[in-house]
Amino acid sequence: MKSVVSSKGQITLPVEVRDKLGLVEGTAVRFELCEGGVVIRKGRPGAHPVDQMFGALTLDRSVDALMDEMRRPRPGPSPSRRRLRR
């Protein structure tokens, strides 16, 4: 089996490869470089696990408050440096 790289860097996978791997439009594939060539592997179905979790975290406080809890409170302006507004 053989294919040719297009001017855009695209290739057409032979139908035998697509059928054997169950590749349909939109299926992700991974390319693994190895000595003397490349291996094409079928990707995981659906979205990446990290993408599936995007937006699932909700906070009951501000990010600043959360960071203060994980570290220590941020120092405020020192009394000697405060400007009084008139």
TORMI-717333 format. One record per residue (C-alpha): residue in one letter; y, x, z. Coordinates in nm, 3 decimals. Each point is the difference from the previous one (the first is absolute). Example, Ala and Ser with C-alpha at 12.3 -4.5 7.8 and 13.67 -1.06 7.14 Angstrom:
// TORMI-717333
site aa: a	Y: -0.450	X: 1.230	Z: 0.780
site aa: s	Y: 0.344	X: 0.137	Z: -0.066
***
This chain:
// TORMI-717333
site aa: m	Y: 0.000	X: 0.000	Z: 0.000
site aa: k	Y: 0.347	X: 0.121	Z: -0.072
site aa: s	Y: 0.361	X: -0.111	Z: 0.008
site aa: v	Y: 0.333	X: 0.145	Z: -0.110
site aa: v	Y: 0.312	X: 0.043	Z: 0.213
site aa: s	Y: 0.298	X: -0.192	Z: -0.142
site aa: s	Y: 0.357	X: 0.130	Z: -0.022
site aa: k	Y: 0.067	X: -0.186	Z: 0.328
site aa: g	Y: -0.290	X: 0.174	Z: 0.175
site aa: q	Y: -0.222	X: -0.307	Z: -0.011
site aa: i	Y: -0.368	X: -0.018	Z: -0.085
site aa: t	Y: -0.230	X: -0.287	Z: -0.087
site aa: l	Y: -0.318	X: -0.004	Z: 0.205
site aa: p	Y: -0.305	X: -0.074	Z: -0.212
site aa: v	Y: -0.143	X: -0.349	Z: 0.049
site aa: e	Y: -0.325	X: 0.149	Z: 0.135
site aa: v	Y: 0.193	X: 0.170	Z: 0.283
site aa: r	Y: 0.202	X: -0.313	Z: 0.079
site aa: d	Y: -0.312	X: -0.216	Z: 0.006
site aa: k	Y: -0.202	X: 0.245	Z: 0.211
site aa: l	Y: 0.277	X: 0.030	Z: 0.262
site aa: g	Y: 0.108	X: -0.363	Z: -0.020
site aa: l	Y: 0.354	X: 0.098	Z: -0.098
site aa: v	Y: 0.222	X: -0.288	Z: -0.101
site aa: e	Y: 0.374	X: -0.018	Z: -0.061
site aa: g	Y: 0.188	X: 0.098	Z: 0.317
site aa: t	Y: -0.290	X: 0.190	Z: 0.159
site aa: a	Y: 0.115	X: 0.320	Z: 0.172
site aa: v	Y: -0.174	X: 0.325	Z: -0.086
site aa: r	Y: 0.013	X: 0.340	Z: 0.171
site aa: f	Y: -0.002	X: 0.333	Z: -0.180
site aa: e	Y: -0.164	X: 0.290	Z: 0.180
site aa: l	Y: 0.042	X: 0.346	Z: -0.143
site aa: c	Y: -0.312	X: 0.213	Z: 0.018
site aa: e	Y: -0.104	X: 0.330	Z: -0.147
site aa: g	Y: -0.009	X: -0.037	Z: -0.375
site aa: g	Y: 0.123	X: -0.358	Z: -0.022
site aa: v	Y: 0.094	X: -0.323	Z: 0.170
site aa: v	Y: -0.194	X: -0.283	Z: 0.162
site aa: i	Y: 0.126	X: -0.359	Z: -0.036
site aa: r	Y: -0.095	X: -0.231	Z: 0.283
site aa: k	Y: 0.055	X: -0.370	Z: 0.045
site aa: g	Y: 0.264	X: -0.070	Z: 0.264
site aa: r	Y: -0.025	X: -0.243	Z: 0.285
site aa: p	Y: 0.041	X: -0.366	Z: -0.084
site aa: g	Y: 0.325	X: -0.160	Z: 0.104
site aa: a	Y: 0.295	X: 0.162	Z: 0.166
site aa: h	Y: -0.013	X: 0.323	Z: 0.196
site aa: p	Y: -0.069	X: -0.066	Z: 0.372
site aa: v	Y: 0.348	X: 0.127	Z: 0.091
site aa: d	Y: 0.156	X: -0.239	Z: -0.252
site aa: q	Y: -0.195	X: -0.288	Z: 0.155
site aa: m	Y: 0.158	X: 0.075	Z: 0.339
site aa: f	Y: 0.356	X: 0.031	Z: -0.132
site aa: g	Y: 0.226	X: -0.245	Z: 0.181
site aa: a	Y: -0.262	X: -0.097	Z: 0.259
site aa: l	Y: 0.177	X: 0.177	Z: 0.289
site aa: t	Y: 0.261	X: -0.204	Z: 0.180
site aa: l	Y: 0.223	X: 0.141	Z: 0.271
site aa: d	Y: 0.131	X: -0.193	Z: 0.298
site aa: r	Y: 0.283	X: 0.250	Z: 0.043
site aa: s	Y: 0.214	X: 0.230	Z: -0.210
site aa: v	Y: -0.132	X: 0.322	Z: -0.146
site aa: d	Y: 0.251	X: 0.187	Z: 0.218
site aa: a	Y: -0.140	X: -0.163	Z: 0.316
site aa: l	Y: -0.352	X: 0.083	Z: -0.110
site aa: m	Y: 0.095	X: 0.364	Z: -0.064
site aa: d	Y: 0.173	X: 0.017	Z: 0.342
site aa: e	Y: -0.321	X: -0.124	Z: 0.162
site aa: m	Y: -0.209	X: 0.261	Z: -0.181
site aa: r	Y: 0.242	X: 0.284	Z: 0.077
site aa: r	Y: 0.281	X: -0.039	Z: 0.242
site aa: p	Y: 0.327	X: -0.192	Z: -0.024
site aa: r	Y: 0.256	X: 0.147	Z: -0.232
site aa: p	Y: 0.296	X: 0.154	Z: 0.175
site aa: g	Y: 0.317	X: -0.199	Z: -0.025
site aa: p	Y: 0.344	X: 0.149	Z: -0.040
site aa: s	Y: 0.100	X: 0.205	Z: 0.301
site aa: p	Y: 0.276	X: -0.152	Z: 0.218
site aa: s	Y: 0.233	X: 0.292	Z: -0.067
site aa: r	Y: -0.022	X: -0.054	Z: -0.377
site aa: r	Y: 0.060	X: -0.374	Z: -0.005
site aa: r	Y: 0.322	X: -0.109	Z: -0.155
site aa: l	Y: 0.186	X: -0.288	Z: 0.146
site aa: r	Y: 0.129	X: -0.244	Z: -0.255
site aa: r	Y: 0.342	X: -0.146	Z: 0.065
***
